Amino acid sequence: MSDTPPKAGEPVVTPLRVVIALCLFAPFVALLWVGSYADVNPRFIGIPFFYWYQMLWVLVSTVLTMTAYQLWQRDQRARKGGAAK
């Protein structure tokens, strides 16, 4: 690997961007793997697991998406600040 900075428009993989990708990818894996939650028990206030698990992921997905957005904004500010030096 060289120490030269990437050119404008060149894709860069950083640990922060990997975290962003994981935040956005986790809900897809959790909800597309239906076999992991296709069950009635445990019930939560009378609601079968299958339903409350999916509703919980609506909230979790919102938090993960907001986190990914904040991290992306931080990454973009850092890139612009680094390019100005």
C-alpha positions in Angstrom: 0.0 0.0 0.0 1.2 3.5 -0.7 0.9 6.5 1.5 -0.5 8.7 -1.3 -3.9 10.1 -0.6 -6.8 8.8 -2.8 -7.8 10.9 -5.8 -11.1 12.7 -5.8 -14.0 10.3 -6.6 -11.9 7.3 -5.7 -13.6 4.8 -3.4 -12.1 4.6 0.1 -12.8 1.8 2.6 -12.3 3.0 6.1 -13.3 1.4 9.4 -16.0 4.1 9.8 -17.5 3.2 6.5 -17.5 -0.5 7.4 -19.5 0.4 10.5 -21.9 2.5 8.4 -22.4 -0.5 6.0 -23.0 -2.8 9.0 -25.6 -0.5 10.4 -27.5 -0.4 7.1 -27.1 -4.2 6.4 -28.1 -5.6 9.8 -31.8 -5.1 9.4 -31.9 -6.8 6.1 -30.1 -9.9 7.5 -32.3 -9.9 10.6 -35.6 -9.7 8.7 -34.7 -11.8 5.6 -33.7 -14.7 7.8 -37.3 -15.6 8.6 -36.5 -19.1 10.0 -34.8 -17.4 13.0 -38.1 -15.7 14.1 -40.9 -17.8 12.6 -42.4 -18.8 15.9 -45.3 -18.0 18.1 -43.4 -18.1 21.4 -42.3 -16.2 23.4 -45.3 -13.9 23.5 -45.1 -10.3 24.6 -48.3 -8.9 26.1 -50.2 -11.5 24.1 -48.5 -10.7 20.7 -46.8 -13.7 19.0 -43.0 -13.5 18.7 -43.2 -13.3 14.9 -45.0 -10.0 15.0 -43.3 -8.2 17.9 -39.9 -9.2 16.6 -40.6 -7.4 13.3 -42.0 -4.4 15.0 -39.0 -4.2 17.3 -36.8 -4.1 14.1 -38.7 -1.1 12.9 -37.4 0.8 15.9 -33.9 -0.7 15.7 -33.7 0.0 12.0 -34.6 3.6 12.7 -31.8 4.0 15.3 -29.3 2.2 13.0 -30.2 4.4 10.0 -29.9 7.6 12.1 -26.5 6.4 13.4 -25.3 5.5 9.9 -26.4 9.0 8.7 -24.5 10.7 11.6 -21.4 8.7 11.0 -21.6 9.5 7.3 -21.9 13.2 8.0 -18.8 12.9 10.3 -16.9 11.1 7.6 -17.7 13.7 5.0 -16.7 16.5 7.2 -13.4 14.7 8.0 -12.7 14.2 4.2 -13.4 17.8 3.4 -11.2 19.0 6.3 -8.4 16.6 5.2 -8.6 17.8 1.6 -8.2 21.4 2.6 -4.9 20.9 4.3 
